[in-house]
């Protein structure tokens, strides 16, 4: 896999282009708490709230399994194509959405980025938080763009 991009977004603004999409609206919504409403998914208090919600761990594990299965299937398909026919910018885009794209989707996108690199699924991952106007590339350490 040449490039993996993870995009967090808000469904209210429409879906970005993607190969795989996951709906984070089923997770606990920090927006309902007045003390967390104006924070975002990069804030440790929001991360703790989302991750501490009912069923988060099970849902996240299931999501990771789905992504790893899809990436493995795509990689095996690409291996059957002559090398010259695979474009250099061959990429796979994972979209993670919640209502506004500021809390739940950001938490999940950050965790996915860390785990895809940490478990050796990807060497580098670009993460884009559309609703926060943040884009970064991770490959062991973060580089702001």
N, C-alpha and C positions, 0 to 999 in steps of 0.2 A: 504494500500500500504506500503510494508516494506521499499522499497528503490526506490528513483527516481534519475536517473543520467541524467545530461544534458551535451552533448558533442558538443563543437564548433569545426568545422573542415573546411578544404579547399577541394572543389570538385576536384581540380587539383591533390590532393593526394589520392583520393578515399574515398568512404563512410565508416564510421565505422559501426559496428553492431548496429542496432537500432530497436525500436518498432514503432517509429514515426519519420518522417524526414520533415524538413521545409527548403525551399530554400530562403535564405536572399539576394540573388543576385538581387532581384527586388527592394531593398532599395538603397538609395543614397550611392555611393561608395566614401569614403574619400580618397582612393588611388589616385583618380584623382586630388586631391589638393596637390601641392608640400609641403605645410606646414604640412600636416597630413600624408603624404605617409609613413614616417618611424616611426610613432607612432602606437599604437595598440588600440584595443577596450576597454581597461581599462583606457585610457587617457580621462579626462573630455572634452577635445576639440573634440576628435573623437566621444564620446558619444553624445555631443550636435549636431554635424554635422549629424550623422545618425538619431537621434531622430527628428531633425528639417527638415528632408527631406520630400518631398511631399508624403502624404498618410501614413506616418509611424504609426500614432496613430490608424488609421482604420485597417491597416494590423496587428498590434500587438494585438488589441482587438479581431480580428477574430482568430488569432493564439491561444490566451488564451482560447477562447470558444471551439476551436477544441480540445485542450489538455484536458480541463476539461471534455468535453463530452467523450473522449476516456478513460480517467482515471476512470470516473464514471462507464462506461460500463465494464471495466476490473475488477473493484472492485466488482461490483454486480455479475459478473461471478465467481470470486474467492470465494465470500461468499456462493455460492451454492456447493462448493467443501468441503468435510470434512476437518476440520482443520489439521488433521494429514497428508493430502495429499499435502498441500501447503508448498513448501520448505521455509526454513528460509531466504534464500537469494532472495526471490521473488522480482524482480525489474522490472522497466520500464525505458527504455532508450530513451531519446529524443535527436535527432541529429539536430543541426542547422548549415547549411553550407553556405559559400559564396565562392568566387573564391579561395582565398589563406588562409582563416580561421584566419585572423589577425584583421579585423575591424568589419564588419557588424555582422558576426556570434557571435563574442565575446560580442558585445553590447547586442544583443538579448538574448544570454544565461545568461548573468549577470542579465538582467531585469527579465527574466523568473524565475530564481532562487529566486530572492528577492520576486516576486509576488506569487509564489507557496507556499512559506513559509508564507508570509504576509497575504494571503487570506485563510490560513488554509487548503490548498489543500494537503500540505505535511508538515510533522514535520521536516524533514531534507532532504537536496538535496546535492548530490555530483555534482560538476561542474568541467568539464575537458576541458581545452582549448588545443587541440592537437597541433596546430601550434605554441602556445606560451610555450608549455611544463609546464603548470600550472595545478595543481589539488588541489581542496579544498572542504571541506565539510561545509555546512552551516546549522545551526539550531538555528537561532536567532543571533549568532555571528560566525565569520569565524575562522576556524581552518586550518592552512596550513598543508599539508601532504608531 
